[in-house]
Amino acid sequence: MPTFTDQLKREVVLEKIPARIISLVPSQTEFLFDLGLDNEVVGITKFCVHPDEWFRTKTKVGGTKIYDLEKIKSLNPDLIIGNKEENEQEQIEKLMKEYPVWMSDIKTLDDNYEMIERIGEIVNRKEKANAIVNTIKENFSELQTTNHKLQTAYFIWQKPFIVASKETFINHLMEKCGMENAFINLDSRYPEVSEEQIAKAKPDLILLSSEPFPFKEKHIEVFQKISPSSKIFLVDGELFSWYGSRLIKSPSYFSQLLGNL
């Protein structure tokens, strides 16, 4: 039987090409759609909002952390696809006892390319997966960054204030844009920061993400009072944090954002 190694270095044994797939990660769900797996994907999470037609029609098995195990059982999956950061370890370990579970672990674009290629091989869509990788690489090769390294704070939560920091995929994409993380020296990957820390850092740029907390125009004034010298933008969190095929769109979005500076 074919054996595949996931990004946690686990061996996943499959009896055949998967015909009943459950995706537990929104960005990877969109990628599976772009591979043309409409018939094969039988279950997704309630946060898998892209594509809309799948969100409206596919069976929801819960969120990204807590699942309806009975519903998963009823779908009789021959492959479940998850992610180390997105999914909760205890829940995933329960599923691993019953089903083949392939896990991704993505902190860089290279990790993403590896995920795309490996899943493409598993689901017999290798040529399509390789084409997606090549398009992402080509688009990023055309991304023009600024000469000045912008000290940047990327906020994902409001109360408390939480930023993306080191060893995160968001930070990796910030670096690709020529940004330097203003809070890179903090201990946590997603540290809480105080108003005093923000004011002291005086970042050139503050980015307020659309997810997981949905920052709006009204929040710009809050941050402007804390750090008057900072330029503040609302940004599309999906284009900074979703891996998979959505990254095809990220470089043009980043170019537009940098152009607005």
VENQUI-V825644 format. One record per residue. N is the residue number from 1. RES is the residue in one small letter. SS is DSSP state (h for helix, s for strand, l for the rest). PHI is phi in degrees with one decimal (* if undefined). OMEGA is omega in radians with two decimals (* if undefined). Layout:
BEGIN
N:RES:SS:PHI:OMEGA
N:RES:SS:PHI:OMEGA
END
This chain:
BEGIN
1:m:l:*:-3.12
2:p:s:-62.6:3.10
3:t:s:-121.6:-3.13
4:f:s:-123.9:3.12
5:t:s:-98.3:3.12
6:d:l:-88.4:-3.05
7:q:l:-84.0:2.94
8:l:l:-100.1:3.13
9:k:l:67.6:3.09
10:r:l:-94.8:3.05
11:e:s:-89.1:-3.14
12:v:s:-116.4:-3.09
13:v:s:-97.7:3.13
14:l:s:-121.5:-3.13
15:e:l:-75.4:-3.09
16:k:l:-159.5:3.04
17:i:l:-61.7:-3.06
18:p:l:-58.8:3.14
19:a:l:-119.5:3.13
20:r:l:-138.2:-3.00
21:i:s:-108.2:2.98
22:i:s:-115.6:3.08
23:s:s:-107.7:-3.12
24:l:l:-107.6:-3.09
25:v:l:-136.4:-3.07
26:p:h:-53.5:-3.08
27:s:h:-66.9:3.13
28:q:h:-75.2:3.03
29:t:h:-62.4:3.11
30:e:h:-60.1:3.11
31:f:h:-62.0:3.13
32:l:h:-63.1:3.06
33:f:h:-62.9:-3.12
34:d:h:-69.2:3.02
35:l:l:-81.8:3.12
36:g:l:84.9:-3.06
37:l:l:-101.0:-3.09
38:d:l:-61.8:-3.12
39:n:l:-77.4:-3.03
40:e:l:-77.7:-3.11
41:v:s:-80.6:-3.07
42:v:s:-109.9:-3.11
43:g:s:-146.6:3.12
44:i:s:-141.8:3.09
45:t:l:-96.2:3.12
46:k:l:-71.3:3.09
47:f:l:-98.1:3.14
48:c:l:-82.4:-2.98
49:v:l:-85.5:3.09
50:h:l:-120.2:-0.06
51:p:l:-78.3:-3.10
52:d:h:-60.8:-3.11
53:e:h:-64.5:3.07
54:w:h:-73.0:3.13
55:f:h:-58.7:-3.12
56:r:h:-80.2:-2.95
57:t:h:-117.6:-3.07
58:k:l:-77.4:3.11
59:t:s:-67.5:3.09
60:k:s:-91.1:-3.11
61:v:l:-106.3:-3.12
62:g:s:126.0:3.09
63:g:l:-94.6:3.09
64:t:l:-90.2:-3.11
65:k:l:-109.6:-3.08
66:i:l:-119.8:-3.05
67:y:s:-119.1:3.00
68:d:l:-88.9:-3.03
69:l:h:-64.0:3.11
70:e:h:-68.7:3.12
71:k:h:-67.3:3.07
72:i:h:-60.6:3.12
73:k:h:-60.2:-3.12
74:s:h:-65.8:3.13
75:l:h:-80.9:3.07
76:n:l:50.2:-3.07
77:p:l:-70.9:2.99
78:d:l:-105.1:2.99
79:l:s:-160.9:3.00
80:i:s:-119.5:-3.11
81:i:s:-115.3:-3.11
82:g:s:-133.1:-3.12
83:n:s:-145.7:-3.07
84:k:l:-58.1:-3.08
85:e:l:-80.1:-3.05
86:e:l:-71.3:-3.01
87:n:l:-103.4:-3.07
88:e:l:-86.3:-2.97
89:q:h:-57.6:-3.09
90:e:h:-61.9:3.13
91:q:h:-65.3:3.13
92:i:h:-63.6:-3.14
93:e:h:-63.5:3.05
94:k:h:-62.5:-3.13
95:l:h:-66.7:-3.13
96:m:h:-62.4:3.12
97:k:l:-73.4:-3.04
98:e:l:-112.9:-2.98
99:y:l:-138.6:2.96
100:p:l:-68.5:-3.12
101:v:s:-124.8:3.10
102:w:s:-104.3:-3.05
103:m:s:-111.3:3.01
104:s:s:-97.4:3.08
105:d:l:-149.2:-2.90
106:i:l:-121.5:3.07
107:k:l:-122.6:-3.08
108:t:l:-138.4:3.05
109:l:h:-61.2:3.11
110:d:h:-61.8:3.05
111:d:h:-59.7:-3.13
112:n:h:-65.1:3.12
113:y:h:-60.4:3.13
114:e:h:-62.7:3.11
115:m:h:-58.9:-3.12
116:i:h:-59.8:-3.10
117:e:h:-66.8:-3.12
118:r:h:-68.5:3.12
119:i:h:-66.8:3.08
120:g:h:-56.6:3.11
121:e:h:-67.7:-3.10
122:i:h:-60.7:-3.03
123:v:l:-96.8:3.07
124:n:l:65.1:3.07
125:r:l:-130.6:-3.01
126:k:h:-61.3:-3.09
127:e:h:-64.5:3.13
128:k:h:-65.3:3.12
129:a:h:-62.3:3.13
130:n:h:-63.6:3.12
131:a:h:-65.4:3.10
132:i:h:-64.2:3.11
133:v:h:-59.3:-3.10
134:n:h:-63.4:3.13
135:t:h:-67.8:3.11
136:i:h:-61.5:3.14
137:k:h:-59.9:-3.13
138:e:h:-63.4:-3.12
139:n:h:-65.8:3.11
140:f:h:-69.8:3.13
141:s:h:-65.6:-3.12
142:e:l:-95.0:-3.12
143:l:l:-71.6:3.12
144:q:l:-97.3:3.14
145:t:l:-101.6:3.11
146:t:l:-79.1:3.10
147:n:l:-70.9:-3.13
148:h:l:-86.5:3.10
149:k:l:-73.3:-3.09
150:l:s:-81.1:3.02
151:q:s:-69.2:-2.95
152:t:s:-128.9:3.02
153:a:s:-115.7:-3.10
154:y:s:-110.7:-3.06
155:f:s:-96.9:3.10
156:i:s:-113.7:-3.11
157:w:s:-149.4:-3.02
158:q:l:-100.5:-3.12
159:k:l:-130.0:0.03
160:p:l:-78.0:3.04
161:f:l:-67.8:3.11
162:i:s:-130.1:3.14
163:v:s:-117.7:2.98
164:a:l:-85.8:-3.09
165:s:l:-127.7:-3.00
166:k:l:-63.2:3.06
167:e:l:60.5:3.03
168:t:l:-114.6:3.10
169:f:h:-64.5:3.09
170:i:h:-59.5:-3.13
171:n:h:-62.8:3.11
172:h:h:-60.5:3.14
173:l:h:-71.5:3.03
174:m:h:-59.0:3.13
175:e:h:-63.3:3.10
176:k:h:-63.1:3.11
177:c:l:-84.7:-3.09
178:g:l:86.7:3.13
179:m:s:-98.9:3.03
180:e:s:-110.1:-3.07
181:n:s:-70.7:-3.10
182:a:l:-68.2:-3.10
183:f:l:-121.3:-3.07
184:i:l:-66.6:-3.07
185:n:l:-88.0:3.10
186:l:l:-76.5:-2.98
187:d:l:-68.2:-3.01
188:s:l:-85.7:3.03
189:r:l:-71.3:3.11
190:y:l:-130.3:-3.03
191:p:l:-79.0:2.93
192:e:s:-78.9:3.07
193:v:l:-130.1:-3.12
194:s:l:-93.3:3.05
195:e:h:-58.6:-3.14
196:e:h:-63.7:3.13
197:q:h:-66.0:3.12
198:i:h:-64.3:-3.13
199:a:h:-61.9:-3.14
200:k:h:-70.0:-3.12
201:a:h:-67.4:-3.11
202:k:l:44.7:-3.11
203:p:l:-61.8:3.05
204:d:l:-60.8:-2.99
205:l:s:-137.3:3.02
206:i:s:-118.1:3.12
207:l:s:-108.1:3.14
208:l:s:-107.2:-3.00
209:s:s:-79.0:3.08
210:s:l:-79.6:3.12
211:e:l:-155.5:-0.01
212:p:l:-72.1:3.03
213:f:l:-87.7:-3.08
214:p:l:-84.7:3.11
215:f:l:-59.9:-3.13
216:k:l:-127.4:-3.14
217:e:h:-54.1:-3.08
218:k:h:-62.0:-3.11
219:h:h:-79.0:3.14
220:i:h:-59.5:-3.13
221:e:h:-61.8:3.12
222:v:h:-59.3:-3.10
223:f:h:-73.6:3.14
224:q:h:-65.6:3.09
225:k:h:-68.8:-3.13
226:i:h:-73.4:-3.09
227:s:l:-133.4:-3.02
228:p:l:-59.3:-3.07
229:s:l:-83.9:-3.08
230:s:l:-79.4:2.91
231:k:s:-84.4:-3.02
232:i:s:-125.8:-3.13
233:f:s:-132.7:2.89
234:l:s:-81.2:-3.11
235:v:s:-128.8:3.12
236:d:l:-77.4:-3.09
237:g:h:-62.5:3.13
238:e:h:-62.8:-3.09
239:l:h:-81.0:3.04
240:f:h:-101.3:-3.00
241:s:h:-130.6:3.14
242:w:l:-83.3:3.01
243:y:l:-94.0:-3.05
244:g:h:86.7:-3.02
245:s:h:-72.1:3.12
246:r:h:-61.8:-3.14
247:l:h:-64.7:3.03
248:i:h:-58.4:-3.05
249:k:h:-87.0:-2.99
250:s:h:-64.7:-3.07
251:p:h:-59.0:3.13
252:s:h:-66.6:3.09
253:y:h:-66.7:3.12
254:f:h:-62.5:3.13
255:s:h:-61.5:3.12
256:q:h:-65.6:3.12
257:l:h:-62.8:-3.13
258:l:h:-64.7:3.11
259:g:h:-64.4:-3.14
260:n:l:-73.8:-3.13
261:l:l:-78.1:*
END
